[in-house]
């Protein structure tokens, strides 16, 4: 695991965008796993800037979003379909045929979840998965207690998660109680994992994810099992970490680079 600490949200977003762009330059047909919420917004803005100013090409990229609320149509103001269109896809040259977001309106949800897993497999698997983290340590909508081997499925959202997401709705009563989410096992199969976090409200969750025991009580701790995990956080989110960590991706990768010069082993 590589933990990279930046000064603030903007610096975290820029560092994360550099990592995504590096992977995209190396593989134009990148399979990219995407997240929603406030944390990745800066990443998406920087990738949009790179597309506009530097010609970063998304035309061959395949994307898979982590999750979607059950019962919200794609055009609902708080659906993740709409979030991704307004904050990312409408501003880059992604091919709509290669964009995948769970459908919260399907009637056969279990079959849809199986289809989603099959689509990931047909694409060759996710190359880089972007993740946020909840204050209770959840990733995607994998709440505390989720199986580390879980696949894409429907999850009941905890009260804590619904309260956290209520800021996007008029009240907690409007926050859906269920969501379709990639499982922890699905996420772990990505070639690279990028976890982002900012703010002191995420400090305890980051400490548990990075330095705590591997436990289903802190789903994000699963990144400790991943061979190529990158954790990019601001100083506030890193405030409870006890170990020394890198301040730049280049520094971190060089420090961990194998003698052979191949892809860095971040175990």
GIURTA-V865370 format. One record per pair of residues at least 12 apart in sequence whose C-alpha atoms are under 8 Angstrom apart, sorted by the first residue. I is the first residue (numbers start at 1). J is the second residue. Records with the same first field share a line. If there is no record, write none. Layout:
# GIURTA-V865370
I=J, J
This chain:
# GIURTA-V865370
1=223, 224, 226, 227, 228, 229, 230, 231, 266, 267
2=228, 229, 230, 231, 245, 246, 252, 253, 266
3=230, 231, 232, 233, 245, 246, 252
4=230, 231, 232, 233, 245, 246, 247, 248, 249, 252
5=232, 233, 234, 235, 238, 245, 246, 247, 248
6=232, 233, 234, 235, 247, 248
7=234, 235
8=198, 234, 235
9=42, 198, 234
10=42
11=234
12=196, 198, 232, 233, 234
13=40, 42, 43, 46
14=42, 43, 46
15=232, 248, 249
16=43, 194, 196, 232
17=43, 44, 46, 47
19=249
20=128
21=47, 56
23=128
28=57, 58, 60, 61
29=60, 61, 62
30=60, 61, 62, 127, 128
31=61, 62, 63, 64, 123, 124, 125, 126, 127, 128
32=61, 62, 63, 64, 126, 127, 128, 129, 130
33=63, 64, 65, 66, 126, 127, 128, 129, 130
34=63, 64, 65, 66, 129, 130, 131
35=65, 66, 67, 130, 131, 132, 140
36=80, 83, 84, 132
37=132
39=132, 196, 197, 198
40=132, 196
41=87
44=87, 88
45=87, 88
48=88, 91, 92
51=92
52=92
57=93
58=92, 93, 94, 95
59=93, 94, 95
60=94, 95, 98
61=94, 95, 98
62=98, 99, 100, 123
63=98, 99, 100
64=99, 100, 101, 120
65=100, 101, 102
66=101, 102, 140, 181, 182
67=80, 101, 102, 140, 141, 179, 180, 181, 182
68=80, 81, 101, 102, 103, 104, 179, 180, 181
69=104, 176, 178, 179, 180
70=103, 104, 105, 176, 177, 178, 179, 180
71=104, 105, 176
72=104, 105
73=104, 105
74=103
78=168, 169
80=101
81=101
102=116, 180, 181
103=180
104=179, 180
109=154
110=153, 154
113=152, 153, 180
114=152
116=152
117=151, 152, 186
125=189, 190, 191
126=189, 190, 191
127=190, 191, 192
128=190, 191, 192, 193, 194
129=187, 190, 191, 192, 193, 194
130=193, 194, 195, 196
131=193, 194, 195, 196
132=195, 196, 197
133=195, 196, 197, 202, 205, 206, 220
134=161, 202, 205
135=201, 202, 204, 205
136=160, 161, 205, 218
137=205, 206, 208, 209, 217, 218, 219, 220, 221
138=218, 219, 220
139=219, 220
140=181, 182
141=155, 157, 179, 180, 181, 182
142=155, 181, 182, 183, 184, 219
143=157, 158, 219
144=216, 217, 218, 219
145=216, 217, 218, 219
146=184, 216, 217, 219
147=184, 216
148=183, 184, 185, 216, 219, 222
149=183, 184, 185, 186
150=183, 184, 185, 186
151=182, 183, 184, 185, 186
152=180, 181, 182, 183, 186
153=180, 181, 182, 183
154=178, 179, 180, 181
155=178, 179, 180, 181
156=177, 178, 179
157=176, 177, 178, 179
158=177
162=175, 176, 177
184=219, 222
188=222, 223, 226
191=228
192=227, 228, 229, 230
193=223, 226, 228, 229, 230
194=229, 230, 231, 232
195=229, 230, 231, 232
196=231, 232, 233
197=232, 233, 234, 237
198=233, 234, 235, 236, 237
199=234, 235, 236, 237
200=236, 237, 238, 239
201=237
202=237
203=236, 237, 238, 239, 240
204=237, 240
205=218, 220
206=237, 238, 240, 241
207=238, 240, 241
208=220, 221
209=221, 222, 223, 224
210=223, 224
211=241
224=267
225=267
226=267
227=265, 266, 267
228=264, 265, 266, 267
229=266, 267
